[in-house]
Amino acid sequence: MSAASDTVVDVRDVHYGVAGRSIFSGLDLTVRRGRITAIMGPSGTGKTTLLRLITGQIQAGRGEVRVWGENFSTLGLREIYRLRRRMGMLFQNGALLTDLSVFENVAFPVRAHSDLPESLLRRLVLMKLQAVGLRGAASLMPTELSGGMARRVALARAIVMDPELLIYDEPFVGLDPISLGVILRLIRQMNETLGITSIVVSHDVKELSAIAHDSYLLSQGGVVASGSPMELVQSGSEIVRQFMSGAADGPVPFHYPAADYREQLLAEGGR
């Protein structure tokens, strides 16, 4: 397989900013077919912004974001929606619809995007719930689920349309050790058995190291390190070492940029 056909997401020299603040200044990364790619970095380095660029919610100020070879900056809404139907998204907090049962939450994308007969829809939803171990919870409401169960229902919904690219935004947040282990296993299984390409955004270095094939560490407007999780752990970069070890002191500052502290305290009416 050629390098081009092996590439699902290709981000090249991307620049993006908000309200005069630069978030990316020359970002480059590649997501390859059939692999789990981890996106890591300190808070505020643009991880969620990157996901918005990859799903076509926002456009880069400069550079290219290509998904399956198609440049988002040249596409209209119809073409963007067509690409999005090939993606699945597991939102950070599950984002289940609270007025719908577990079954109807998983069925929602199918009802919205197809005219599948009810009998086939029922089988499809039960199959996806079985895959995440929650077929028996089909009639429950989201308020009756634990945090780990809700995340698994959200995963069933994310895969119900059989996506080629599955995106996980902070999938481990707030989970107990058992639920976290279940989600880790499911991410790996989905990738291997369904042949899905996966992007996982997370701060959890240990968990990502257990499942990722490729890793990118974002900081200072771009990628400061990339490679396998083991290569990142062995990096000589101070920023990479600080993040991978969770050290409080290092190149990544504790304080958000601000005016001189003493001057601001003494200034009349200053904030």
C-alpha positions in Angstrom: 0.0 0.0 0.0 1.4 3.4 -1.0 2.0 6.1 1.6 -0.8 8.2 0.0 -3.4 5.5 0.2 -2.3 4.7 3.7 -3.0 8.3 4.9 -6.4 9.1 6.4 -5.7 12.5 7.9 -2.9 14.8 6.6 -2.3 18.1 8.3 0.3 20.3 6.7 1.7 23.7 7.8 -1.6 24.6 9.5 -1.9 28.0 11.1 -4.9 28.9 13.2 -5.7 31.5 15.8 -8.6 33.0 17.8 -9.0 36.6 18.8 -5.4 37.4 17.9 -4.0 34.5 19.9 -2.1 31.9 17.8 -3.0 28.3 18.6 -1.2 26.6 15.7 1.7 28.0 13.8 2.9 25.4 11.3 1.2 22.2 12.6 2.1 19.0 10.7 0.8 15.5 11.5 -0.4 12.3 9.8 -3.0 9.7 10.8 -2.5 6.4 9.1 -5.1 3.8 8.2 -5.9 1.1 10.6 -3.8 2.6 13.4 -4.5 4.2 16.8 -3.0 7.7 16.8 -2.7 9.5 20.2 -2.9 13.3 20.4 -1.4 14.6 23.6 -0.4 17.9 25.1 -0.8 20.3 28.0 -4.1 22.1 28.4 -4.6 25.0 25.9 -2.4 23.5 23.2 -5.2 23.1 20.8 -6.1 19.4 21.0 -9.9 20.0 20.7 -9.2 22.7 18.1 -7.4 20.0 16.0 -10.4 17.8 16.2 -12.6 20.6 15.0 -10.3 21.1 12.0 -10.3 17.4 11.2 -14.1 17.3 11.2 -14.5 20.5 9.2 -16.2 22.5 11.9 -13.6 25.3 11.4 -11.1 26.2 8.7 -7.4 26.7 9.0 -6.2 30.3 8.5 -3.3 28.8 6.4 -2.2 25.4 5.4 -4.1 22.2 4.5 -6.2 19.7 6.4 -6.9 16.7 4.1 -9.1 13.8 5.1 -9.1 10.8 2.7 -7.2 13.1 0.3 -9.9 15.8 0.3 -8.9 19.4 1.3 -11.6 20.8 3.7 -10.9 24.4 2.6 -12.1 23.6 -0.9 -15.3 21.7 0.1 -18.9 22.9 0.4 -21.2 21.9 3.2 -22.6 19.0 1.2 -19.2 17.5 0.7 -18.2 18.1 4.3 -21.3 16.3 5.6 -20.5 13.4 3.2 -17.0 13.0 4.8 -18.5 13.3 8.3 -20.7 10.4 7.7 -17.6 8.3 7.4 -16.5 9.4 10.9 -17.7 8.4 14.4 -17.2 10.6 17.5 -17.0 9.7 21.1 -17.5 13.0 23.0 -15.7 13.8 26.2 -18.7 13.3 28.5 -20.7 10.9 26.3 -23.2 13.5 25.3 -26.2 11.1 25.5 -29.6 12.5 24.8 -31.2 12.4 28.3 -34.8 12.1 27.1 -34.0 9.0 25.0 -33.4 5.4 26.2 -30.1 3.7 25.6 -31.6 1.9 22.6 -32.9 5.1 21.1 -29.6 7.0 21.7 -27.8 4.4 19.7 -30.5 4.3 17.1 -30.5 8.1 16.7 -27.9 8.4 13.9 -29.4 5.5 12.0 -32.9 7.1 12.1 -31.4 10.5 11.0 -29.3 9.2 8.1 -31.2 6.2 6.7 -34.6 4.6 6.1 -33.7 1.3 7.5 -36.7 -0.9 8.3 -37.4 -1.1 12.0 -36.6 -4.8 12.2 -33.2 -4.3 10.8 -32.6 -1.2 12.9 -33.4 -3.2 16.0 -30.9 -5.9 15.1 -28.2 -3.3 14.3 -28.6 -1.5 17.6 -28.6 -4.7 19.6 -25.5 -5.8 17.8 -23.6 -2.6 18.7 -24.8 -2.7 22.3 -23.6 -6.3 22.5 -20.2 -5.2 21.2 -19.8 -2.9 24.2 -21.4 -5.3 26.6 -24.6 -3.4 27.3 -27.3 -5.2 25.3 -29.1 -5.8 28.6 -29.2 -2.1 29.3 -31.1 -1.2 26.1 -34.3 0.0 27.9 -32.5 2.0 30.6 -32.4 5.8 30.6 -29.1 7.8 30.7 -29.8 8.8 34.3 -29.8 5.2 35.3 -26.2 4.6 33.9 -22.9 4.8 35.7 -20.2 7.0 34.1 -18.5 4.0 32.5 -21.7 2.6 31.2 -22.7 6.0 29.6 -19.3 6.1 27.9 -19.8 2.6 26.5 -23.3 3.6 25.2 -21.8 6.6 23.6 -19.2 4.3 21.9 -22.0 2.1 20.6 -23.7 5.1 19.1 -20.4 6.3 17.6 -19.9 2.9 15.7 -23.5 2.3 14.8 -23.0 3.7 11.3 -19.8 1.6 10.8 -17.4 4.6 10.5 -14.0 4.3 8.9 -12.5 7.0 11.3 -13.3 6.9 15.0 -12.4 10.0 17.1 -12.2 9.8 20.9 -12.2 13.1 22.8 -10.8 12.5 26.4 -12.4 9.0 26.7 -10.9 8.3 30.1 -12.0 11.3 32.1 -13.8 10.5 35.3 -13.7 6.7 34.9 -12.9 4.3 37.8 -10.0 1.8 37.1 -12.4 -1.0 36.0 -14.4 1.2 33.6 -11.1 2.7 32.3 -9.8 -0.8 31.6 -13.0 -1.7 29.7 -12.8 1.4 27.5 -9.1 0.7 26.8 -10.0 -2.8 25.7 -12.9 -1.6 23.6 -10.7 1.0 21.8 -8.2 -1.7 20.9 -10.8 -4.2 19.9 -12.7 -1.8 17.7 -9.5 -0.9 16.0 -8.4 -4.5 15.4 -11.7 -6.3 14.6 -13.4 -3.6 12.6 -10.4 -2.2 10.9 -11.2 1.3 12.1 -8.6 4.1 12.1 -8.7 5.8 15.6 -7.7 9.2 16.9 -7.5 9.4 20.7 -7.1 12.8 22.4 -6.2 12.5 26.0 -3.9 13.7 28.9 -3.6 10.1 30.2 0.0 9.1 29.2 0.0 5.7 30.8 -3.3 4.6 29.2 -2.4 5.9 25.7 1.0 4.2 25.9 -0.9 0.9 26.3 -2.9 1.2 23.0 -1.4 3.8 20.7 0.6 2.9 17.6 1.6 6.5 16.9 1.8 9.5 19.3 2.0 13.3 18.8 2.7 15.8 21.6 1.4 19.3 20.9 2.9 22.4 22.4 4.1 25.9 21.3 1.8 25.9 18.3 2.9 22.7 16.7 4.2 19.1 17.2 7.2 19.1 19.6 7.5 15.3 19.5 6.1 12.3 17.6 6.7 8.6 17.3 5.7 5.5 19.3 4.8 6.0 23.0 8.2 4.5 24.0 10.1 6.9 21.8 8.3 9.9 23.5 9.2 8.5 26.9 12.8 8.3 25.9 12.9 11.8 24.3 15.6 14.3 25.4 13.3 17.3 25.1 12.5 19.0 28.3 8.9 19.8 27.3 8.3 16.1 26.4 10.0 14.9 29.6 7.9 17.2 31.7 4.6 16.1 30.1 5.3 12.4 30.0 6.4 12.4 33.7 3.8 14.8 34.9 6.4 17.1 36.5 5.0 20.4 38.0 8.2 22.3 37.1 9.6 22.7 33.6 9.2 24.6 30.3 5.4 24.5 30.5 4.6 27.4 32.8 2.1 27.3 35.7 0.9 30.9 35.2 -1.0 32.1 32.2 0.8 35.1 30.6 0.0 38.3 32.6 1.3 41.8 33.3 3.8 42.4 36.1 2.2 41.1 39.3 3.5 44.0 41.6 2.5 46.7 39.1 -1.0 45.2 38.6 -1.6 45.0 42.4 -0.6 48.7 42.9 -2.4 50.0 39.8 -5.5 52.1 40.5 -8.6 50.1 39.3 -6.4 47.7 37.4 -7.4 44.1 36.6 
